[in-house]
Amino acid sequence: MRFAFHRGFLASFALSGSTAMAFVPAADRAADYAADLDELVARLRTTHPEFAERCPEATFLPAVAALRERLGALSDAAFALELGALVARLADGHSRVETEWSTAWQRTLPVRFRRFEDGLFVMAAAPEHAALVGQRVTRIGARAIEPLLAAARPHVSGDNDAMRDAFVPLALIGPHTYSAAVNLASDLERETHTLFVGQPTGAGANHCGDALRFVLPRTGVPVRCSTVRWQKSDPRDRRTAILPDVQVADRFADWRAGRDPVLDAALSVTPDDPVVRELAALAPISHWTRPSQRRRR
C-alpha cells in the first residue's frame, strides 16, 4: 500500500521547542547574510584543494551574485539552505553546510525515510506513527514526492552510485561506501583482482576529504570544507564513483523480507563467470578502465 502525507500530518514536523535557528526579520539580517556570504566564499577559495576546478568563476560567481540580490527576502533557515546549494557545487560530500536546524529536524521528525530504487519509504517511526512503517511516500501535501526530491537535490552535498583460480576476492559496496571506506575500496581495486558487488560507491577513487569545520561569524551557520585531495587511482581517473562489477538493485521489498540480495549475488559468483575472467585479464593498475566502469550511473 502506498502512503501519501497530508497537510495535517505535516504539522507534526514542526520544530517548535527545538534548537532550530530562530526566524529573524530579513531586514535585520541582510547585512549579516552578506558578510557571511563573503566569508563563506573566501573560506572555500582558500580551503578546498580543488575549488577552482570544481567551481569555475564563470558559473560560481553569477550564483553568488544572484543569491546576494535575494538576501533581503530570506529567513535564517532559507539563507542556510542557499549556502548549502553553493557548497554543494563542490560535488564533495565532505564539504557541506551543517545547520543547527537540520540536526534538530532529524531529532524531532517522527519518521525516518530511505530511498530505494522503487521509491521513498518510511523505515522507522515514533510509536504513535508505527502504522506508517513500510509505507511508500508518494506526495507531501499536494506535491508529488519525486519533484520535491529533485528540487532538494541542488542543496545536498555529495561526490555523487580471483580470478583464474578457485578463490574470488569480493567486496560489497554501495552509497555508504564513502570517505575512508572508499580509500579501502580504491586500494583493493588498484592492488588486487577484487570483484565489486552492489551499488556505486558514495565517492570516486580520487576524491576530497579531511574536512575542516568553521562557523560563519555573523549567523553562526557551521560549514565543513575538505582540505585534502586523496588520489588513490590514476590521475586521469575522473569517476565520481567506483561502479560495481555485479550491480544489484536496492529494493524495499528485499529489505522488508529480510533478504540481502547483494550478499546473495556475491555468494553466487564463481571463477568461471565472464566478469571474473574479464577482470583477471587486466593488470590491477588498469582496473579503473575495465568495462564495468564505463557504464553510465
Order of alpha helices (4+ residues) and beta strands (2+ residues): beta-alpha-alpha-alpha-alpha-alpha-beta-alpha-beta-beta-beta-beta-alpha-beta-alpha-beta-beta-beta-beta-beta-beta-alpha-alpha-alpha
